[in-house]
C-alpha cells in the first residue's frame, strides 16, 4: 500500500480521468477529511505531483468557499508558457505582446486570436494607473492562457 500522498494523487488522477479532459473542482477540506490528513498534506501533493512541468494547472482559492481546480493540459506546450499560467503578478504590455507572438509562432493561436488578445490587454483599453494596470493585464493573460492550455 502506498503513502497517503500516493493515495491522494491516485484519487485526483482518477477524478481527472473520469472528467474526460474537463477541469475538476474539489474542496481541500473535503479531501483532507476523506484521507484523514491535514489540508497542508493536500497542498504538498499538489505542489509536488501536479506541477505545470508535468502538464497540470492548479488553481487554489482558500477560505470558506475555497476550492482546488485541477486541469490536465493537452498538446505540446513549452514549460515556460505553461508556467506563465500560474505566475506573474504584473505584466507590461510589451511582455504580453512577446508571449502572444510566441503563442502565434507555436501555432497555439491564430492571427485573429492573437489580435484579440493584444487588443484586450492594450494600455488604451486598460485605463488604470500603474501598477494596477499591469496586475489586471497579468490576470487577463493568465486566464486566456489557462483557457488555451485546456484545449
N, C-alpha and C positions, 0 to 999 in steps of 0.2 A: 504494500500500500504506500502511496506517495505522501509527501508532506502536505500540510494544509495549503501551501502555496500551489502545489501541483493540482490539488482538488479544485481550488478556486479558478485557476487558469483553465482547467478542463471544462468546468461548468460554463464559464464565459465563452469559450470557444464553441461549445455545443450550442449555446444560445445564438451565437453569430451564424453558425452553420444552419440552424433552423430558420433564421431570419432571411435566408436566401439572398444575402447581399445588402439587406436593409440594415440601417443602424439599430443597435439595441440600446435600450434605456433601462437602467436599473437603479435602485436606491442603495447607496453604500451601507446604510444601517441594516437594511433587509438582508444583504449579502453577509454582513458580519454576524447577524443573528443566525442565519441559516448554517453558517460554518462554525459558529461558536468562537469567534475571534474578535479582536479589536478592529475598528474601522481602519486603523493605521496599517493593519495587515493587508487590507484590500488595496490601500494606496501603494504598498510595497509591490504587490503583484502587478498592478497597473504600470508602475514605474519601471519594473524590470522585465516584464514579459509582454507588454503591449506598447512597444515603442514605435515611433514613426519609421525607424530604420527597418523594423520588422513588418511594416505595411499596415500599421494601425494608427488611427487618430482617436484620441481620448479627450473628451470634454468633460469637465467636472464642475459642478456647482454645489457649493456647501450650503448648509443651513437646513431649516425645516422642510422646505420644498426642494432640497438639493437632489441632484441625480448624477449618474455617470452615463455618458453616451459614448458608445464604442462603435467605430466604423472600421471595417476591413477595406483598405484601399484596393482598387483594381487597376490593372495596367502597369506599364513601366513608368516610373517617376523617379527623378533624381532625388537622392536623400536630402539635398539642400532644399528643394521645393517642398518636399513632404514635411521637412522640419519647419518651414515657414508657416504652416497651418496652425501651429500652436505657439508661435513665437512673438515677434517683436511687438512691443507696446506702442511704438511710434514708427511711422514710415514717412519719408519725404515723397513728394510727387515723383522725383527723379528715380528713387529706389523702386517704387511701384512700376514705373514705366520699364525699367530694366527687367524686372521679373515678368511683366506681361510680355515683353519681347521674347524672353526665354520660353515662356509657355507657347508662344506662337512658333518659335523655332522647333520646339519639341513636338509640334503637331497636336498639342493638348487643347488649343483653342483655334478658332478660325479668325480670319482678319476682322470679320464683323464682331465677333465676341471680344476680341482684343480692343477694338474701338469702343465698345460699350463699357468695358472695364476701365479704360483710360478716362473716358468722359465722366463716369460715375465718381471717380476719385480725383478729378481735377480741382485745383485750388479755387477756380472760379465757381465751382458748384459747392464745395465745402467752405462756405463763407464763415469761418471761425478763426479766432486768434490762435496763434501757436502757443503752447504745444497741443491744444485741444484738436486742432485740425489734423495733425499728424497721428494722434491717437484714434480719431474717428476713421481716418483713412486706413490705418492698420487693421482695425476691426472689420471694416468693409472688405478689405483684401483677404483677410483670413477666412471670412465667411464665403467669399467667392471661391477661394482655393479649396476649402473643405468640400464645397459642392462639386467642383471639378474632379477632385480625387475620389469621390464616391461613385462617379460614373464609370 
